[in-house]
């Protein structure tokens, strides 16, 4: 069976995340405690007990999602044998760890340090990300183009759902135009700024300096980067894609379709079932997908 493992991005954090996994899996407990040691604080306590305000801070949120989604896959031990992996936004780093490209230590500390740089970018310019439902991609792209590069298509999640990102003022203008064009629903995402947009250029500059200092190993299976959606086992390509990911659109629909073309016949969602699985089923109703997360 060709198992494709999918790792989620930011936005699904909740108090209690990972607690059952910690209680029921000795492998998971080891990873949680190792993460606590590496970070220098007990992130597991915040994940399990809150408070919600702390868990919602960008740095803690991203680390928590990375840990939970990765450990949800690795708890399988020797049974964790992916044929291919992909991660949605921050999940791309998680996917690289799952494929053996990055060590757990390097992946977690990269996530932690990158989150600090992202917070700086968020504070520099008021910005937001909004999911637009029920419009053709071409209509959304055209409206964004009218407003310049301060609001752009960011996440091509699935047919009928495209996330736009940009400066707050331009996003609000876009939403008015999108409403008139017939958008069925608008959902603001729980992130602090405009990821996958030109506003994240400072983070790309940071990654351009940071990633060459981190060891990238040969993967155990193909990885599908966000900015191409095409399978690669080339370490240099993975490094390039992870560097540019912050300022280029996330091609999730392309990713899932290519995984299917490449033979994936069983998908494992390493996040809550209503997030990644929901998008994947809109890409293809025939997909066999289950969640690995214990609730």
C-alpha positions as CSV (number, residue, x, y, z in Angstrom):
1,X,0.0,0.0,0.0
2,X,1.4,3.4,-1.0
3,X,0.7,5.6,2.1
4,X,0.9,9.4,1.7
5,X,1.3,11.2,5.0
6,X,0.0,14.8,5.2
7,X,1.0,17.3,7.9
8,X,-1.1,20.4,8.7
9,X,-0.3,24.0,9.0
10,X,-1.3,26.6,11.6
11,X,-4.8,27.3,12.8
12,X,-6.1,24.2,14.4
13,X,-4.6,24.5,17.9
14,X,-6.8,23.7,20.9
15,X,-6.3,23.2,24.6
16,X,-5.9,19.5,25.2
17,X,-4.1,18.8,22.0
18,X,-1.8,15.8,22.3
19,X,-2.7,14.8,25.9
20,X,-4.3,11.5,25.0
21,X,-1.4,10.7,22.7
22,X,1.1,11.4,25.6
23,X,-0.9,9.2,27.9
24,X,-1.2,6.2,25.5
25,X,2.1,6.1,23.7
26,X,5.5,5.7,25.2
27,X,7.1,6.7,21.9
28,X,5.0,9.9,22.0
29,X,6.0,10.7,25.6
30,X,9.7,10.5,24.7
31,X,9.2,13.0,21.9
32,X,7.1,15.4,24.0
33,X,9.7,15.3,26.8
34,X,12.6,15.8,24.4
35,X,10.8,18.8,22.9
36,X,10.3,20.2,26.4
37,X,14.0,19.9,27.0
38,X,15.0,21.4,23.6
39,X,12.7,24.4,24.0
40,X,13.6,25.0,27.6
41,X,10.0,25.1,28.8
42,X,7.2,22.5,29.1
43,X,5.3,23.2,25.9
44,X,3.4,19.9,26.6
45,X,1.8,21.5,29.7
46,X,0.6,24.5,27.6
47,X,-0.8,22.1,24.9
48,X,-2.6,19.9,27.4
49,X,-3.8,22.5,30.0
50,X,-3.5,26.0,28.3
51,X,-4.2,28.8,28.9
52,X,-5.6,29.3,25.4
53,X,-4.0,32.8,25.2
54,X,-0.6,31.2,25.6
55,X,-1.3,28.5,23.1
56,X,-2.4,31.0,20.5
57,X,0.9,32.9,20.5
58,X,2.6,32.3,17.1
59,X,5.7,30.7,18.5
60,X,3.9,28.3,20.8
61,X,1.2,27.5,18.3
62,X,3.7,26.5,15.5
63,X,5.8,24.4,17.8
64,X,2.7,22.7,19.2
65,X,1.3,21.8,15.8
66,X,4.7,20.6,14.6
67,X,5.1,18.3,17.7
68,X,1.6,16.9,17.7
69,X,1.4,16.2,13.9
70,X,4.9,14.7,13.7
71,X,4.5,12.5,16.8
72,X,1.0,11.4,15.5
73,X,2.9,9.8,12.6
74,X,6.0,8.6,14.4
75,X,4.1,6.9,17.2
76,X,3.6,4.0,14.7
77,X,7.3,3.1,15.2
78,X,8.5,0.6,12.7
79,X,5.0,0.7,11.0
80,X,5.7,4.3,9.9
81,X,6.7,3.6,6.3
82,X,5.6,6.5,4.1
83,X,5.6,6.2,0.4
84,X,5.5,10.0,0.1
85,X,4.9,13.0,2.4
86,X,3.7,16.6,2.1
87,X,3.0,19.4,4.6
88,X,0.6,22.3,4.4
89,X,2.5,25.5,5.1
90,X,4.4,25.0,8.3
91,X,3.7,21.3,7.8
92,X,6.3,21.2,5.1
93,X,9.0,21.4,7.8
94,X,7.2,18.6,9.6
95,X,7.1,16.5,6.4
96,X,10.9,17.0,6.0
97,X,11.5,15.6,9.5
98,X,9.1,12.7,8.8
99,X,11.0,11.9,5.6
100,X,14.3,11.9,7.5
101,X,15.6,15.0,5.7
102,X,15.8,17.0,9.0
103,X,16.4,15.6,12.4
104,X,13.7,16.2,15.0
105,X,16.0,18.5,16.9
106,X,16.8,20.6,13.8
107,X,13.2,20.7,12.7
108,X,11.9,21.8,16.1
109,X,14.5,24.5,16.7
110,X,14.1,25.8,13.1
111,X,10.3,26.0,13.7
112,X,10.9,27.9,16.9
113,X,13.4,30.4,15.5
114,X,11.4,30.9,12.3
115,X,8.3,31.7,14.3
116,X,10.2,34.5,16.0
117,X,11.1,36.0,12.5
118,X,7.5,35.5,11.4
119,X,6.2,37.4,14.4
120,X,8.5,40.3,13.6
121,X,7.1,40.4,10.0
122,X,3.6,40.2,11.4
123,X,4.2,43.2,13.6
124,X,5.8,45.3,10.9
125,X,2.7,45.5,8.7
126,X,-1.0,45.0,9.7
127,X,-2.0,42.0,7.5
128,X,-4.4,39.1,7.4
129,X,-5.3,35.9,5.6
130,X,-8.8,35.1,4.5
131,X,-10.3,32.0,2.9
132,X,-12.6,32.7,0.0
133,X,-15.2,30.0,-0.7
134,X,-17.4,29.5,-3.7
135,X,-15.5,31.4,-6.4
136,X,-13.4,30.3,-9.4
137,X,-9.7,30.8,-8.8
138,X,-9.5,33.0,-11.9
139,X,-12.0,35.5,-10.5
140,X,-10.1,35.8,-7.2
141,X,-6.7,36.1,-9.0
142,X,-8.1,38.9,-11.2
143,X,-9.4,40.9,-8.3
144,X,-6.1,40.5,-6.4
145,X,-4.3,41.7,-9.5
146,X,-6.4,44.8,-9.6
147,X,-5.2,45.8,-6.2
148,X,-1.4,45.2,-6.8
149,X,1.0,42.9,-5.0
150,X,-0.2,43.9,-1.5
151,X,-2.9,41.3,-1.6
152,X,-2.2,38.0,-3.4
153,X,-3.6,34.4,-3.8
154,X,-1.8,32.5,-1.1
155,X,-3.2,29.0,-0.5
156,X,-4.8,27.0,-3.3
157,X,-6.4,24.6,-0.8
158,X,-9.0,22.8,-2.9
159,X,-11.5,23.6,-5.7
160,X,-13.7,26.4,-4.4
161,X,-11.4,27.5,-1.6
162,X,-8.5,29.9,-2.2
163,X,-6.9,31.9,0.6
164,X,-5.8,35.4,-0.1
165,X,-3.2,37.2,2.0
166,X,-1.9,40.8,2.2
167,X,-1.9,44.1,3.9
168,X,-5.1,44.6,5.9
169,X,-6.4,47.6,3.9
170,X,-6.0,45.9,0.6
171,X,-7.5,42.6,1.9
172,X,-10.6,44.5,3.0
173,X,-10.9,46.1,-0.4
174,X,-10.6,42.7,-2.0
175,X,-13.3,41.3,0.2
176,X,-15.8,43.9,-1.0
177,X,-15.1,43.1,-4.6
178,X,-15.2,39.4,-3.9
179,X,-18.5,39.7,-2.2
180,X,-19.9,41.5,-5.3
181,X,-18.4,38.8,-7.5
182,X,-20.4,36.2,-5.7
183,X,-18.2,34.7,-3.0
184,X,-20.4,32.3,-0.9
185,X,-18.4,32.6,2.3
186,X,-15.4,34.5,3.7
187,X,-13.4,33.0,6.6
188,X,-10.5,34.9,8.3
189,X,-7.7,32.5,9.3
190,X,-6.3,32.4,12.9
191,X,-2.8,33.5,11.9
192,X,-1.0,36.8,12.8
193,X,-0.1,38.0,9.3
194,X,0.1,37.3,5.6
195,X,2.0,34.1,5.1
196,X,2.8,33.1,1.5
197,X,2.9,36.7,0.4
198,X,5.6,39.3,-0.4
199,X,5.1,40.7,3.1
200,X,7.1,37.7,4.4
201,X,10.3,38.7,2.5
202,X,12.3,39.3,5.8
203,X,11.6,35.6,6.8
204,X,12.9,34.4,3.4
205,X,16.1,36.5,4.0
206,X,16.4,34.8,7.4
207,X,15.9,31.3,5.9
208,X,18.4,32.1,3.2
209,X,21.1,32.5,5.9
210,X,19.8,29.8,8.3
211,X,19.1,26.8,6.2
212,X,22.6,26.4,4.8
213,X,23.8,25.9,8.4
214,X,21.4,22.9,8.8
215,X,22.1,19.4,7.6
216,X,19.7,18.1,5.0
217,X,19.8,14.3,4.6
218,X,18.6,12.1,1.8
219,X,14.9,11.4,2.2
220,X,13.4,8.0,2.8
221,X,10.6,8.9,0.3
222,X,9.6,11.6,-2.1
223,X,8.6,15.0,-0.6
224,X,6.1,17.3,-2.3
225,X,7.1,21.0,-1.6
226,X,4.3,23.6,-1.4
227,X,5.6,25.9,-4.1
228,X,5.7,23.2,-6.8
229,X,3.5,20.4,-5.7
230,X,5.8,18.0,-7.5
231,X,7.7,15.1,-5.9
232,X,11.4,15.5,-5.3
233,X,14.1,13.6,-3.6
234,X,16.7,16.3,-4.4
235,X,18.0,17.8,-1.1
236,X,19.0,21.1,-2.8
237,X,15.5,21.5,-4.2
238,X,14.0,20.9,-0.8
239,X,16.2,23.6,0.7
240,X,15.3,26.0,-2.1
241,X,11.6,25.4,-1.8
242,X,11.6,25.7,2.0
243,X,13.4,29.0,1.7
244,X,10.9,30.5,-0.8
245,X,7.8,29.0,0.7
246,X,7.0,32.0,2.8
247,X,6.5,34.4,-0.2
248,X,5.1,32.1,-2.9
249,X,1.6,30.5,-3.2
250,X,0.9,27.1,-1.6
251,X,-0.2,24.7,-4.3
252,X,-2.1,22.1,-2.2
253,X,-4.6,21.1,-4.9
254,X,-1.7,20.4,-7.2
255,X,0.2,18.5,-4.5
256,X,-2.7,16.1,-3.8
257,X,-3.4,15.5,-7.4
258,X,0.2,14.7,-8.1
259,X,0.3,12.3,-5.2
260,X,-2.6,10.5,-6.7
261,X,-1.0,10.3,-10.1
262,X,2.2,9.0,-8.4
263,X,0.3,6.1,-6.9
264,X,-0.9,7.1,-3.5
265,X,-3.8,4.9,-2.5
266,X,-4.0,5.6,1.3
267,X,-3.7,9.0,2.8
268,X,-2.9,9.6,6.5
269,X,-3.9,13.0,7.9
270,X,-1.6,13.9,10.8
271,X,-3.9,16.7,12.0
272,X,-7.6,17.0,13.1
273,X,-9.9,15.3,10.5
274,X,-11.9,18.5,9.7
275,X,-8.8,20.4,8.4
276,X,-6.6,18.5,5.9
277,X,-9.1,15.7,5.3
278,X,-11.8,18.1,4.4
279,X,-9.7,19.8,1.8
280,X,-8.5,16.6,0.4
281,X,-12.0,15.2,-0.1
282,X,-12.9,18.2,-2.1
283,X,-10.0,17.5,-4.4
284,X,-11.2,13.9,-4.9
285,X,-14.1,12.2,-3.3
286,X,-12.5,8.8,-4.0
287,X,-9.6,9.4,-1.7
288,X,-9.1,7.0,1.2
289,X,-8.0,9.1,4.1
290,X,-7.9,8.7,7.9
291,X,-6.7,10.8,10.8
292,X,-3.7,9.7,12.8
293,X,-4.4,12.1,15.7
294,X,-5.8,10.7,19.0
295,X,-8.5,13.0,20.5
